[in-house]
Amino acid sequence: MSAQYHQDKQQGDRSARSDADGTTRLSNLPVRSFVRREGRLTQAQQRALDELWPQFGIEYDGQPLDLHAVFQRDASTVVEIGFGNGESLAQCADDAPDTNFIGIEVHRPGVGHLLLEIERRELSNVRVMCHDAVEVLTNQLGLGTLAGLNLFFPDPWPKKRHHKRRIVQLPFLELGASRLKPGARLHVATDWENYAEHIFDKLEASPHFSNTVAGDDFNSASLARPDYRPPTKFERRGKRLGHSVWDFVYERTS
């Protein structure tokens, strides 16, 4: 089970629609794809939440974000959903100082850990949210504002009766596509074979995305880990256990 598994509201059996103003609305009762397991905060993580959150955290208020005001600059913005302990996100931000990153995670110890990494690395291009990612995408990020959307090792919900909780479903892909600029990329990685097949099937069924890799099935249509995606702690552990990893990189086409 991934360290990045506490993902945000999954839309399973729901439908999505766009109002006249372009805002995507979700109908029916929500099905959450994460379980809040608070865990124990270390003293350092608690200090980070107390002292660093006011500078790098974004409180959810349901209002559209002014990304220029948030980062005090104009730059491409990438969102990562479910960043786990945040080490790979911090490395991505360190490697791409000209790009803005927003990390969304509901596990507060992971949020605290990322804040500590931001401090240690002296990063200015990362902001953090601790809230349901679907609500953030729906209410706080405008149409066509993102240069990338990353979803690394979401909870695979392996039991068949829980598959509806998987975050990668057609309504989520429609919502994500609406927030991405044309040509921007959605990157999903998993180490769960059945979920890899599910992800491929959903992405291929979406009218909004095109695969950057030619392939007829989830194995041939996935990538080896791109250099720009640092391996996660969970991924390294899985590799030692012999797990395979699938990276799917799709471009928004419509």
Rosetta blueprint (number, residue, H / E / L):
1 M L
2 S L
3 A L
4 Q L
5 Y L
6 H L
7 Q L
8 D L
9 K L
10 Q E
11 Q L
12 G L
13 D L
14 R L
15 S L
16 A E
17 R E
18 S E
19 D L
20 A L
21 D L
22 G L
23 T L
24 T E
25 R E
26 L E
27 S L
28 N L
29 L L
30 P L
31 V E
32 R L
33 S L
34 F L
35 V L
36 R L
37 R L
38 E L
39 G L
40 R L
41 L L
42 T L
43 Q H
44 A H
45 Q H
46 Q H
47 R H
48 A H
49 L H
50 D H
51 E H
52 L L
53 W H
54 P H
55 Q H
56 F H
57 G E
58 I L
59 E L
60 Y L
61 D L
62 G L
63 Q L
64 P L
65 L L
66 D L
67 L H
68 H H
69 A H
70 V H
71 F H
72 Q L
73 R L
74 D L
75 A L
76 S L
77 T E
78 V E
79 V E
80 E E
81 I E
82 G L
83 F L
84 G L
85 N L
86 G L
87 E H
88 S H
89 L H
90 A H
91 Q H
92 C H
93 A H
94 D H
95 D H
96 A L
97 P L
98 D L
99 T L
100 N E
101 F E
102 I E
103 G E
104 I E
105 E L
106 V L
107 H L
108 R H
109 P H
110 G H
111 V H
112 G H
113 H H
114 L H
115 L H
116 L H
117 E H
118 I H
119 E H
120 R H
121 R H
122 E L
123 L L
124 S L
125 N L
126 V E
127 R E
128 V E
129 M E
130 C L
131 H L
132 D L
133 A H
134 V H
135 E H
136 V H
137 L H
138 T H
139 N H
140 Q H
141 L L
142 G L
143 L L
144 G L
145 T L
146 L E
147 A E
148 G E
149 L E
150 N E
151 L E
152 F E
153 F L
154 P L
155 D L
156 P L
157 W L
158 P L
159 K L
160 K H
161 R H
162 H H
163 H H
164 K H
165 R H
166 R L
167 I L
168 V L
169 Q L
170 L H
171 P H
172 F H
173 L H
174 E H
175 L H
176 G H
177 A H
178 S H
179 R H
180 L E
181 K E
182 P E
183 G E
184 A E
185 R E
186 L E
187 H E
188 V E
189 A E
190 T E
191 D L
192 W L
193 E H
194 N H
195 Y H
196 A H
197 E H
198 H H
199 I H
200 F H
201 D H
202 K H
203 L H
204 E H
205 A H
206 S L
207 P L
208 H L
209 F E
210 S E
211 N E
212 T L
213 V L
214 A L
215 G L
216 D L
217 D L
218 F L
219 N L
220 S L
221 A L
222 S L
223 L E
224 A L
225 R L
226 P L
227 D L
228 Y L
229 R L
230 P L
231 P L
232 T L
233 K H
234 F H
235 E H
236 R H
237 R H
238 G H
239 K H
240 R H
241 L L
242 G L
243 H L
244 S L
245 V L
246 W E
247 D E
248 F E
249 V E
250 Y E
251 E E
252 R E
253 T L
254 S L
